[in-house]
Amino acid sequence: MTDPSPDRPAPRAVPLPGDPRPGPPPSAPAGARPVEAVRASVERAVAGLDAVAGRPVAEHVAAFEAVHAALGEALAAGGPSGDQPDGR
């Protein structure tokens, strides 16, 4: 390995965009729902798919739309005011 010199300074440890090294975890916004509560809401929504196989095909679209809406509500409810976790 070559020693640093005035013509060749030592490399600096500068994180690059998209650096895969872990950093501090992002902080949750104040009042955000706990992950367990969101997970429970998602599991309830997905449970609506259990009965789809026994329903007539004509009812499948309505069942999928209901599950889609429930998932959207569960994931969008980042806090008590309905703010999404990423602040949108």
N, C-alpha and C positions, 0 to 999 in steps of 0.2 A: 504494500500500500504506500502511496506517496504522502510524504509529510506536507502539511500546509506551509505555504510560503507567501510573501507579499504578492506574488504573481498568481498564486493558487490558494485562496483563503479556504478555511475549513467550511464544509457545507453546514447550513443552518437547518434546524428541524422546524420547518414551517408546514403546518397542515395544508393540504391541497383541497380544493373543492371536491366533495364526495369522498373525503378521506375515510377509509373503512375502520380506522381506529376508534374504539368507543370513547365517547365523551360523557359528560354528565347527562343523566336522563332528562327529557323535557319535563318541565313542571306542569302539573294539571292546573287549570284555571280554578279560582276560588269558586266553590259551590258546584263543582263538576260531580256528576254521578260516579260512584265507585264502579270499577270495572265489573265487579260481581253483579251489580244491579243491571248493568247494560247486558252482560252475558245472559242473565236470567230472562230479560226481555227478548233477546234474540232467540233463546231456546224455546220460549213459548211461541214465538212467531213461526219458527221452523217446524214446531210440532203440528202446525196446521197442515203440513204436507202429508202427515201420516195417513189421513183419510182419503187423499186424492185418488189413490188406486181403486178404491171401492166406489167412487162416484162415476156417474156417466161422463163421457168425454166432453159433452156440452157444458159441464160445470167446471171443468179444469181451469179454464181461463179465469173465471171469477175467483177460484180458490188461489191461484197463483198471484193474482192482483191483490188479494187480501193479505197474503203473506208478504208480498213486496211492500205494501203500504205499512204493515206492522214493523218490518225490518227498518224501513226508512225512519219511522217515528222513534224506534228504540235507539238507533244510531245517531240521530240528530239531537236527541235530548242530552246534551252534554252538561247542562246545568239546570238549576231550578227555573231560570228565565227562558230556557229553550235554546240557549247559545250553544253552538257546536264547539267541540273541544279545541278546534284550531282557530276559533275566534271569528269565523265567517258569519 
